[in-house]
Structure formats: structure tokens, C-alpha cells
Amino acid sequence: MMVENFRFRDAVLAKRVVKKINKIALKEDNIKICHVCGTHEWTITHFGLRSLLPDNVEVIAGPGCPVCIVPASEIDEAIQLALKGVVITCFGDVLRVPGSKMSLLDAKAEGADIRVVYGIGDAVKMAEKNVDKEFVFFAIGFETTAPSTAIEVMKKPAENLSFLVSHRIIPPAMKLLVEMKDLSLNGFIAPGHVSTIIGVKPYRIFPELYHMPTVVTGFEPLDVLFGVYMILKQLNEGKPRLENEYIRAVREEGNVKARQLMRKVFEVVDGNWRGLGVIPSSAFKLREEYESFDAHLRYCLKAKEGVDIQPGCKCHLIIIGKIKPTECSLFMKACTPQKPVGPCMVSSEGTCHIWAKVSKVA
Amino acid sequence: MMAMCLAIPAKVVDVKGDSARVDFGEGVLREVNVALVDVEVGNYVLVHAGYAIEVISEEEAQETLRLWNEILEAAEA
């Protein structure tokens, strides 16, 4: 395809930027750069980009897997509904994520009607076609996904459809990471497609308040290498700022229509993130006007505290990049993509899953 | 790979209101929602979970290459 293939994987350019990275890194102490997107982790791991970076430059994966951070209590709620006979529609990745006692896949094995959809649009159509059944769409995902939920809620879908809204907002999680002093981060690779929606402004606090170089970055290997280089350059100049490397998909103001829709449909509330705890102003909830579509209210769901981390699982440390998957004693022993223990091994965007699928990443 | 924060470029083949048929390449056509973008036939859009989230253009792709070269040249100067 013209846009993504056209010289975006050019080896000569890659060599040039890697040379620059190595040269500029010589002047720095140890640098830790954090990204917060499962697709960035996939690019970095799949293309072996870490092996091209100098020893003193480390890129770690933050909580960028939307499936991994859904708390067990919210999976439990979906299971509760499914076992009551409500049809649960969800993204495929969330099926095997462990709840407190079982996953949605386990519930499906017990006879619950759980259907994987490509997007919320499929759930809307299914509900329209089967008016004698109750449907719930399990709306997970960051700001990239939340606008699609907003569109369908605004349209007031069929009465037999409601939504379990588990959307989360990324910048507050980045704030939590930067405030964890023992993580000692030096820069952020900001997520490309979240930024397509929210624009660049929400990241301003990172350079301005925390002196963190922050670069909105795309997903081709060259995008990531340039993102890393731009961060190193800012550190080298002692001028942390907000830059946009992914200009072909991210406008300064983001997608204005999408932002307006999200504001109309959702209010921002505190949200629990698996492995991270409650983060202030980091989740969306349906506004009062749309609360008849809120599955929590429709089915009187009351979230009990769930078991987020199973014994021995270190997903809570993986998710903030504190340890690498290979530093977890369960990795590829008791915990594999075929038999995952924690959410980071389940999702195709989970750090452990990505590392498991690609050899020689360490 | 089907990832939750990934958006894939596709070419708009026809548009009907908020719905468009797009080509993901090699003839893979899919219906997507285009309520979030202003598109015309022939545009490229970034599609996430069945919804187009942005229009991308050849010029902006070229602009990225120009930005990269500028960064490298500044560093080499």
C-alpha cells in the first residue's frame, strides 16, 4: 500500500538513524524510554529494534495493552451477565483474559452465549436481527476505540442492546508512571493511534511539568527509531518538548469530531487498571442522558473486588515495564500463550505474549 | 495481527452516508463507518475496529520522509 510501504522500511534510512542514535547516546548516561502501546511493543520486538540500540538506551513497555489492564472485576461482570443468559459481544482478545475465577472463554464452554465481533458495529447489527435476545457489548479499549462506542450510543441503538463501558484514558496512566520515581523514566514515546483521536495537547504536561521529552510516534520500524532519536536529541540539548513524528496520521488537534462525540456521550471518572490500581480521571462512563444503555444500571451490576493478579504472576510489574517477561519465573514455563496465567500473556498486545511469539528478544 | 490499538490504512471505494466500502489491498473489501471523517472515493483512511479514524494523504506521507531527512541532515551538519 502506498502510504505504509513507501520507503517506511528503507534499510538505508534505518542505518543512518541508528548511527545517529549510537552517536548521540555516547553523550548520555543510562536512558530509559517508555512507550504505552501494544502495537509499539510489537514493532519493537518483531523487528528486533532493541538489538539496534546502544546498551545505555532501554525502551520499556508501559500499560499499553487495553485488554491487559481491564480489571478482573469487570470481566467478572461480563461473565455474570453471560451466565444469566445475556449475549455478550466482545473483541476476540478479551475472551481468554482471566477474571477472578474464570475467563469469558470458560463461561462460553459452560454454555454462555459469547460472540466475538470485529467492532461495536457488528454487535449493533446482531442485536437488531435478534430482537428476542438481550445483547451487551463489552466496550474495552483506549481513546482509539472509545469514539466508535460513542457513535453507536449517540445513535440510540435497539432496546435489547446495552454497553459495559470499560474504556480507559491513556495520559493519566502516563502521569502515574512518570510519578513513580523508582521507574526513573527519561522520555515518552506517545501512542500514535490514541493521538490520532486526542491530538498532541494532552501530553503537554509531560515536558512542561515533568521535563520529559515526549514524541508522538508511528508504528513502522523507522517511526520508532526516529521517535527514539528525537527523544535522545531533546535530552542531549537539555530541552524537553513535545514533538509529533507521526504527522501523517496525527493532527495537532486530533480528530475533532471524535473528541466532541466522546465528550457528549461520556463523562470522565476514576478508573481501576489491572495491576496499577485506581487512577484518577482515567475512565469513561456513559452520561446520564445515555444511562438507559448502561449495562451496570440495566442489570443492577455491582462490581465486587476482583482477583487481578493470580499467585506467582508478575503482570503488575510487566505492565509498568519494571521487569521484562524473561524475569518472571512463570514465563514460558507455567505461563504460555496456549495456557496463559496473566493478562499480559493472553492478548496479542500483551508484552509477554509478544515476547513469547518472537524468539531471541532478550 | 489483530491489535486493539492498531489502525490499518485502506482505500475508499464508495461512500453512502456514514458507511463506506474500503479496500485493504489485494481486493479485500470491507464496509466501515466513516462518521468520524470527511472522505471521498479514492481517499486513504486509517481503520480501527470497523471505524475510519483519520484520512491520510500521499502528501502527508511524503512530508514524513521529508521530516526524517531533515532530522538526519540537521544531525549530520
Interface residues (C-beta under 8 A of the other chain):
Chain A: M1 M2 V3 E4 F6 R7 F8 L13 R16 V17 K20 I24 C37 G38 T39 W42 G64 C65 P66 V67 F91 G92 D93 Y118 G119 I120 G121 D122 I140 G141 F142 T144 T145 P147 S148 I151 P191 H193 V194 T196 I197 G218 F219 L222 F226 Y229 M230 K233 E245 Y246 I247 R248 A249 V250 R251 N255 K257 A258 L261 S347 S348 E349
Chain B: M1 M2 A3 M4 C5 L6 A7 P9 K11 G25 N33 A35 L36 V37 Y44 L46 H48 A49 G50 Y51 I53 E54 I56 S57 E58 E60 A61 E63 T64 L65 L67 W68 I71 L72 A75 E76
